[in-house]
Amino acid sequence: KSFQDDGFVFGLEGSGLERVKGRGANVVVEGDSLETTPQQVAIVSGTLAGQALIAANAIHELYTHTNGNAPVTALISLATIVSSWVAADLGSGILHWSVDNYGNGRTPVMGNIIAAFQGHHSAPWTITYRGFCNNVWKLCIPFGLPTVAAISFVAGPENPMVSLFFSFFCFSEIMSQELHKWSHMTKKEVPAIVNTLQDLGITIGRVPHAQHHMAPYDGNYCIVSGFCNEALDNSGFFRWMEHRIYEINGVESNSMKLDPELRAKTLRGEYRLTQ
């Protein structure tokens, strides 16, 4: 089977893909490359610049609404950004869980992202060989300018915090793949500020993310800061979701396919993830 076939599971015995030994790179998705292209640079640069402009305009609108009160504007903006960062961590976990467990390379819109995330389990070090734009450009499709612009248009100029929240949220989701890359790199391979951010828990750390890479890849899905992982795993949120999906359409998650014991526990309603 290939990554475009129904029922294909990266890591499942007989899938035809073996985990690469050592820290070598292995591009598992047909048509993918580690080379950064001008198109990728243009997509990422345009997306991030556009999001920055929308965020700056939102802060300006907020400043106007507070009658030029800079401290209040700064406080509200900071609170909005922090809440967006937490929401983005939760969002990255839900996205990561969904693409790890459902769909394949032929899934409309999300096919490339699904194949990349699932293939990452068989070649986890490959991400460290990617340049910034090569690494994040795929996420500019669902979290790009059209998404932020549409939300801002619906919210209107009278709700600048909505525009600021979602511009930073989408920026964080795009950046999550780079934060993810850093969690696979050693302390010597990244700038000192990255190690500081990881130590402070602002971005996902190496040890927490390494726990996700143990088969059947059933937890620690959040890859912005990892702040939400403990609550999600201890509550059994994702197992509950998988059980509901199975009841609706009979589709098993890839984690359930990889671990019969996990499948049995999930279908018994035992959702809490135990390390």
VENFENUR-V880781 format. One record per residue. N is the residue number from 1. PHI is phi as a letter, one per 30 degrees, with the letter a starting at -180 (none if undefined). PSI is psi as a letter, one per 40 degrees, with the letter a starting at -180 (none if undefined). Layout:
BEGIN
n=N phi=PHI psi=PSI
n=N phi=PHI psi=PSI
END
This chain:
BEGIN
n=1 phi=none psi=i
n=2 phi=c psi=i
n=3 phi=d psi=e
n=4 phi=c psi=e
n=5 phi=d psi=i
n=6 phi=d psi=h
n=7 phi=i psi=e
n=8 phi=d psi=h
n=9 phi=b psi=h
n=10 phi=d psi=h
n=11 phi=j psi=e
n=12 phi=d psi=h
n=13 phi=e psi=h
n=14 phi=i psi=e
n=15 phi=d psi=d
n=16 phi=j psi=e
n=17 phi=c psi=h
n=18 phi=c psi=i
n=19 phi=d psi=h
n=20 phi=d psi=h
n=21 phi=d psi=i
n=22 phi=i psi=a
n=23 phi=c psi=f
n=24 phi=d psi=i
n=25 phi=c psi=i
n=26 phi=b psi=h
n=27 phi=d psi=h
n=28 phi=c psi=e
n=29 phi=c psi=h
n=30 phi=e psi=h
n=31 phi=j psi=e
n=32 phi=d psi=i
n=33 phi=a psi=i
n=34 phi=d psi=e
n=35 phi=d psi=h
n=36 phi=d psi=h
n=37 phi=c psi=i
n=38 phi=e psi=d
n=39 phi=d psi=d
n=40 phi=d psi=d
n=41 phi=d psi=d
n=42 phi=d psi=d
n=43 phi=d psi=d
n=44 phi=d psi=d
n=45 phi=d psi=d
n=46 phi=d psi=d
n=47 phi=d psi=d
n=48 phi=d psi=d
n=49 phi=d psi=d
n=50 phi=d psi=d
n=51 phi=d psi=d
n=52 phi=d psi=d
n=53 phi=d psi=d
n=54 phi=d psi=d
n=55 phi=d psi=d
n=56 phi=d psi=d
n=57 phi=d psi=d
n=58 phi=d psi=d
n=59 phi=d psi=d
n=60 phi=d psi=d
n=61 phi=d psi=d
n=62 phi=d psi=d
n=63 phi=d psi=d
n=64 phi=d psi=d
n=65 phi=d psi=d
n=66 phi=c psi=e
n=67 phi=h psi=f
n=68 phi=i psi=e
n=69 phi=d psi=g
n=70 phi=d psi=d
n=71 phi=d psi=d
n=72 phi=d psi=d
n=73 phi=d psi=d
n=74 phi=d psi=d
n=75 phi=d psi=d
n=76 phi=d psi=d
n=77 phi=d psi=d
n=78 phi=d psi=d
n=79 phi=d psi=d
n=80 phi=d psi=d
n=81 phi=d psi=d
n=82 phi=d psi=d
n=83 phi=d psi=d
n=84 phi=d psi=d
n=85 phi=d psi=d
n=86 phi=d psi=d
n=87 phi=d psi=d
n=88 phi=d psi=d
n=89 phi=d psi=d
n=90 phi=d psi=d
n=91 phi=d psi=d
n=92 phi=d psi=d
n=93 phi=d psi=d
n=94 phi=d psi=d
n=95 phi=d psi=d
n=96 phi=e psi=d
n=97 phi=d psi=d
n=98 phi=d psi=d
n=99 phi=d psi=d
n=100 phi=d psi=d
n=101 phi=c psi=e
n=102 phi=b psi=i
n=103 phi=i psi=a
n=104 phi=a psi=a
n=105 phi=d psi=e
n=106 phi=c psi=e
n=107 phi=d psi=h
n=108 phi=e psi=i
n=109 phi=i psi=d
n=110 phi=c psi=e
n=111 phi=e psi=d
n=112 phi=d psi=d
n=113 phi=d psi=d
n=114 phi=d psi=d
n=115 phi=d psi=d
n=116 phi=d psi=d
n=117 phi=d psi=d
n=118 phi=d psi=d
n=119 phi=d psi=d
n=120 phi=e psi=d
n=121 phi=d psi=d
n=122 phi=c psi=e
n=123 phi=b psi=g
n=124 phi=d psi=d
n=125 phi=d psi=e
n=126 phi=e psi=d
n=127 phi=e psi=d
n=128 phi=d psi=e
n=129 phi=c psi=e
n=130 phi=c psi=h
n=131 phi=d psi=i
n=132 phi=e psi=d
n=133 phi=d psi=d
n=134 phi=d psi=d
n=135 phi=d psi=d
n=136 phi=c psi=e
n=137 phi=d psi=d
n=138 phi=d psi=d
n=139 phi=d psi=e
n=140 phi=d psi=e
n=141 phi=d psi=d
n=142 phi=d psi=d
n=143 phi=c psi=f
n=144 phi=d psi=a
n=145 phi=e psi=d
n=146 phi=e psi=d
n=147 phi=d psi=d
n=148 phi=d psi=d
n=149 phi=d psi=d
n=150 phi=d psi=d
n=151 phi=d psi=d
n=152 phi=d psi=d
n=153 phi=d psi=d
n=154 phi=d psi=d
n=155 phi=d psi=d
n=156 phi=i psi=i
n=157 phi=d psi=e
n=158 phi=d psi=e
n=159 phi=b psi=g
n=160 phi=d psi=d
n=161 phi=d psi=d
n=162 phi=d psi=d
n=163 phi=d psi=d
n=164 phi=d psi=d
n=165 phi=e psi=d
n=166 phi=d psi=d
n=167 phi=d psi=d
n=168 phi=d psi=d
n=169 phi=d psi=d
n=170 phi=d psi=d
n=171 phi=e psi=d
n=172 phi=d psi=d
n=173 phi=d psi=d
n=174 phi=d psi=d
n=175 phi=d psi=e
n=176 phi=e psi=d
n=177 phi=d psi=d
n=178 phi=d psi=d
n=179 phi=d psi=d
n=180 phi=d psi=d
n=181 phi=e psi=d
n=182 phi=d psi=d
n=183 phi=d psi=e
n=184 phi=c psi=e
n=185 phi=c psi=i
n=186 phi=d psi=i
n=187 phi=d psi=d
n=188 phi=d psi=e
n=189 phi=d psi=e
n=190 phi=c psi=i
n=191 phi=d psi=i
n=192 phi=e psi=d
n=193 phi=d psi=d
n=194 phi=d psi=d
n=195 phi=d psi=d
n=196 phi=d psi=d
n=197 phi=d psi=d
n=198 phi=d psi=d
n=199 phi=d psi=d
n=200 phi=d psi=e
n=201 phi=i psi=e
n=202 phi=d psi=d
n=203 phi=b psi=i
n=204 phi=d psi=h
n=205 phi=c psi=i
n=206 phi=d psi=d
n=207 phi=d psi=d
n=208 phi=e psi=d
n=209 phi=d psi=d
n=210 phi=d psi=d
n=211 phi=d psi=d
n=212 phi=d psi=d
n=213 phi=d psi=e
n=214 phi=c psi=h
n=215 phi=e psi=i
n=216 phi=c psi=f
n=217 phi=h psi=f
n=218 phi=c psi=e
n=219 phi=a psi=a
n=220 phi=h psi=f
n=221 phi=d psi=d
n=222 phi=d psi=h
n=223 phi=b psi=e
n=224 phi=d psi=c
n=225 phi=b psi=d
n=226 phi=i psi=e
n=227 phi=e psi=d
n=228 phi=d psi=e
n=229 phi=d psi=d
n=230 phi=d psi=d
n=231 phi=d psi=d
n=232 phi=d psi=d
n=233 phi=d psi=d
n=234 phi=d psi=d
n=235 phi=d psi=e
n=236 phi=i psi=f
n=237 phi=e psi=d
n=238 phi=d psi=d
n=239 phi=d psi=d
n=240 phi=d psi=d
n=241 phi=d psi=d
n=242 phi=d psi=d
n=243 phi=d psi=d
n=244 phi=d psi=d
n=245 phi=d psi=d
n=246 phi=d psi=d
n=247 phi=d psi=d
n=248 phi=d psi=d
n=249 phi=b psi=e
n=250 phi=i psi=e
n=251 phi=d psi=h
n=252 phi=d psi=i
n=253 phi=d psi=i
n=254 phi=d psi=d
n=255 phi=d psi=d
n=256 phi=d psi=d
n=257 phi=d psi=d
n=258 phi=d psi=d
n=259 phi=b psi=g
n=260 phi=e psi=d
n=261 phi=d psi=d
n=262 phi=d psi=d
n=263 phi=d psi=d
n=264 phi=d psi=d
n=265 phi=d psi=d
n=266 phi=d psi=d
n=267 phi=d psi=e
n=268 phi=d psi=e
n=269 phi=i psi=e
n=270 phi=c psi=g
n=271 phi=c psi=d
n=272 phi=d psi=h
n=273 phi=d psi=h
n=274 phi=c psi=h
n=275 phi=d psi=none
END
